[in-house]
Each structure stands twice: as C-alpha cells, then as structure tokens.
Amino acid sequence: AVSTAREQNPLTHLPGNRSIAQHIEGALSRTGPQTLVFFDFNNFKAFNDSYGFAAGDRALVMFADLLRKVQANASFIGHIGGDDFFVSPAQDEAASAKIIHGLCAKFASDAESLYSAVDRAAGGILAVDRFGHERFFPLLRVSASMLHLPAARAHLTLDMVNDQLAAGKKLAKASAKGIATVRLP
C-alpha cells in the first residue's frame, strides 16, 4: 500500500506506471472480458502554453475526475503521466466502447469551459507549434486507443499490449472521433 501511495500521481492521485503494468500483466493471466485503453489529450501543449499550467492542471484533474466516475464500471484507472491516462473496463466490447465513447464526448464538452468565450466561439486558439510556427489548434479533446483482450491470451506479453496501444494512439489522434480500436494477433 505504501509503494502504491508513493507511486500515485501527485496531481490526480491516480496510480502510475508500475501499477498500470501490474494491472495489464494480471489481466493477461485472467479470463473474462477486459478492455485496455490508453488516453492522450489532443492540443494539450498549445492549451497549456496559452492558458498556463494552472489551467492545464485543471484539465488533467477534470479528466481524472471523469475516470473516477466510471470506475464503478472499470476494474482499474491510472495516470501514465502528463496528459496520458489509462482505464481498463472489465466489460464486453460493446459496453467498454460505450464507456470510452462517453468519456471522450464528456471531456470534449467539459473542456470547453476552460476556454475564453472568444476561443470557444472560434473553436480553438492560435498558438505556436513545436516548430515555432503560429497555427490554429482546435479545442481540447482526448483520444482513446482501445484494445479488447481476446479470450485466449496466455501467449500475450506486456510489450505486445503496449506496442498495440501505442500504435492505436496515433490512429486515434488522426481519426475524426478520436477513438481507435486495435487488435492483438
């Protein structure tokens, strides 16, 4: 319990990487429906740079609070770090997908309150990108990479799961809904 407390994210008080890895390894050895989801904010750096760290922290805590509300339907929630989160509903594919779609939509709606009326009306902000160029960044949203574990999963490893979820993150960010479902061999 002490190591779990020490490992919690200081801002969100959610379990961190070690606990997430232990949960995934446990899920691989169990049977029954299980979905693993990586979440990553879109346009967070631009928002944080424009509105400041306090507003960025509010966005992170806002999302952590949304995760806590679905924890009754989820076996585990965690904070990977920065604007990356993890949730693992012990639900079938359809129920898990409904939870994840709901979380993404609710966060996009709630995050609008963090912007000025002018930026909300514009649908985003002008900010400097990583290359030093000013450009338009849409309002914050969260992308989700979803992996439904197959019934037969004894052959799977933590690395295989992490690789698939990371690949899904890129697909999710590029998709219109911000959600990608990835599969394991």
C-alpha positions as CSV (number, residue, x, y, z in Angstrom):
1,A,0.0,0.0,0.0
2,V,2.9,2.4,0.8
3,S,4.6,1.7,-2.6
4,T,1.2,2.3,-4.4
5,A,0.7,5.6,-2.5
6,R,4.3,6.7,-3.3
7,E,3.7,5.9,-6.9
8,Q,0.5,7.8,-7.3
9,N,0.5,10.9,-9.5
10,P,0.7,13.9,-7.1
11,L,-1.8,16.0,-9.1
12,T,-4.5,13.4,-9.9
13,H,-3.8,10.9,-7.1
14,L,-4.3,8.1,-9.6
15,P,-2.0,5.0,-9.7
16,G,1.0,5.4,-12.0
17,N,3.1,3.3,-14.5
18,R,4.1,0.4,-12.2
19,S,0.5,-0.2,-11.1
20,I,-0.7,0.0,-14.7
21,A,1.9,-2.5,-15.8
22,Q,0.9,-4.8,-12.9
23,H,-2.8,-4.5,-13.9
24,I,-2.1,-5.3,-17.5
25,E,0.0,-8.4,-16.6
26,G,-2.8,-9.5,-14.2
27,A,-5.4,-9.0,-17.0
28,L,-3.3,-11.2,-19.3
29,S,-3.4,-14.1,-16.8
30,R,-7.1,-13.8,-16.1
31,T,-10.1,-14.8,-18.1
32,G,-13.3,-12.9,-18.9
33,P,-13.9,-9.7,-20.8
34,Q,-11.3,-7.0,-20.4
35,T,-10.5,-3.9,-22.4
36,L,-7.4,-1.8,-22.1
37,V,-7.4,1.9,-23.1
38,F,-4.7,4.5,-23.4
39,F,-6.0,8.1,-23.4
40,D,-4.0,11.1,-24.7
41,F,-5.1,14.7,-24.9
42,N,-5.1,16.4,-28.3
43,N,-3.8,20.0,-28.5
44,F,-2.7,20.0,-24.8
45,K,0.6,21.7,-25.3
46,A,-0.9,24.6,-27.1
47,F,-3.6,24.9,-24.5
48,N,-1.1,24.7,-21.6
49,D,1.2,27.3,-23.3
50,S,-1.7,29.7,-24.0
51,Y,-3.7,29.4,-20.7
52,G,-0.9,28.4,-18.3
53,F,0.0,25.5,-16.1
54,A,-2.9,26.0,-13.6
55,A,-5.4,25.7,-16.5
56,G,-3.5,22.7,-17.8
57,D,-3.6,21.1,-14.3
58,R,-7.4,21.8,-14.2
59,A,-7.9,19.9,-17.5
60,L,-5.9,16.9,-16.1
61,V,-7.8,16.8,-12.8
62,M,-11.1,17.3,-14.8
63,F,-10.3,14.1,-16.8
64,A,-9.1,12.2,-13.7
65,D,-12.5,13.0,-12.1
66,L,-14.4,11.7,-15.1
67,L,-12.4,8.5,-14.9
68,R,-13.3,8.1,-11.2
69,K,-17.0,8.4,-12.2
70,V,-16.7,5.4,-14.5
71,Q,-14.5,3.4,-12.1
72,A,-17.6,1.6,-10.9
73,N,-17.7,0.1,-14.4
74,A,-14.0,-0.2,-14.7
75,S,-11.7,-2.6,-12.9
76,F,-8.8,-0.1,-12.9
77,I,-7.9,3.6,-13.8
78,G,-4.5,5.1,-13.8
79,H,-2.4,8.2,-14.8
80,I,0.6,7.3,-17.1
81,G,1.9,10.8,-16.8
82,G,1.4,14.2,-18.3
83,D,-1.7,14.1,-20.4
84,D,-1.7,10.3,-20.8
85,F,-4.2,8.2,-18.9
86,F,-5.3,4.5,-18.7
87,V,-8.6,2.8,-18.0
88,S,-9.4,-0.9,-18.0
89,P,-13.1,-1.8,-18.0
90,A,-13.9,-5.4,-17.2
91,Q,-16.8,-5.3,-19.7
92,D,-17.5,-6.8,-23.0
93,E,-16.5,-5.0,-26.2
94,A,-19.8,-3.2,-26.7
95,A,-20.1,-2.0,-23.1
96,S,-16.5,-0.9,-23.0
97,A,-16.8,1.0,-26.3
98,K,-19.9,2.8,-24.9
99,I,-18.0,3.8,-21.7
100,I,-15.0,5.1,-23.8
101,H,-17.1,7.0,-26.3
102,G,-19.0,8.6,-23.4
103,L,-15.7,9.6,-21.7
104,C,-14.3,11.2,-24.8
105,A,-17.5,13.1,-25.5
106,K,-18.0,14.3,-21.9
107,F,-14.4,15.5,-21.7
108,A,-14.6,17.4,-25.0
109,S,-17.8,19.1,-23.7
110,D,-16.4,19.9,-20.2
111,A,-13.1,21.1,-21.5
112,E,-14.8,23.9,-23.4
113,S,-15.4,25.6,-20.1
114,L,-11.6,26.1,-19.7
115,Y,-11.5,28.4,-22.7
116,S,-12.5,32.1,-23.0
117,A,-15.8,32.8,-24.8
118,V,-13.9,34.2,-27.8
119,D,-11.8,31.0,-28.1
120,R,-14.9,28.8,-27.6
121,A,-16.7,30.7,-30.4
122,A,-13.6,30.3,-32.7
123,G,-13.5,26.6,-31.9
124,G,-9.9,26.8,-30.7
125,I,-6.8,29.0,-30.3
126,L,-3.9,30.5,-32.2
127,A,-0.7,29.2,-30.7
128,V,2.9,28.5,-31.6
129,D,3.5,24.8,-32.6
130,R,6.6,22.7,-31.8
131,F,8.3,24.1,-34.9
132,G,7.9,27.7,-33.9
133,H,5.0,28.5,-36.3
134,E,1.8,30.1,-35.2
135,R,-1.2,28.0,-36.2
136,F,-4.8,27.2,-35.2
137,F,-5.3,24.5,-32.6
138,P,-8.9,23.1,-32.1
139,L,-10.3,22.9,-28.6
140,L,-9.0,20.2,-26.2
141,R,-10.3,16.6,-26.6
142,V,-9.0,13.3,-25.6
143,S,-8.1,10.4,-28.0
144,A,-8.5,6.8,-27.0
145,S,-6.7,3.7,-28.1
146,M,-8.8,0.7,-27.2
147,L,-7.7,-2.9,-27.1
148,H,-10.2,-5.7,-26.3
149,L,-8.3,-8.7,-24.9
150,P,-9.0,-11.9,-26.7
151,A,-10.4,-14.9,-24.7
152,A,-7.1,-16.8,-25.4
153,R,-4.4,-14.5,-24.2
154,A,-1.8,-16.6,-22.3
155,H,0.6,-16.0,-25.2
156,L,0.4,-12.2,-25.0
157,T,3.0,-10.1,-23.2
158,L,3.0,-6.6,-21.7
159,D,5.3,-5.4,-24.5
160,M,2.8,-6.7,-27.2
161,V,0.0,-4.9,-25.4
162,N,1.9,-1.6,-25.0
163,D,3.1,-1.7,-28.6
164,Q,-0.5,-2.2,-29.9
165,L,-1.9,0.5,-27.6
166,A,0.8,3.0,-28.7
167,A,0.1,2.2,-32.4
168,G,-3.6,2.8,-31.7
169,K,-2.8,6.2,-30.1
170,K,-1.5,7.5,-33.5
171,L,-4.6,6.2,-35.3
172,A,-6.9,7.7,-32.7
173,K,-5.4,11.1,-32.9
174,A,-5.8,11.1,-36.7
175,S,-9.4,9.9,-36.6
176,A,-12.5,12.1,-36.6
177,K,-13.9,10.6,-33.4
178,G,-10.6,10.4,-31.7
179,I,-11.0,6.7,-31.0
180,A,-9.2,3.7,-32.5
181,T,-9.7,0.0,-31.7
182,V,-6.6,-2.1,-32.1
183,R,-6.3,-5.9,-32.1
184,L,-3.7,-8.4,-31.0
185,P,-2.6,-11.4,-33.1
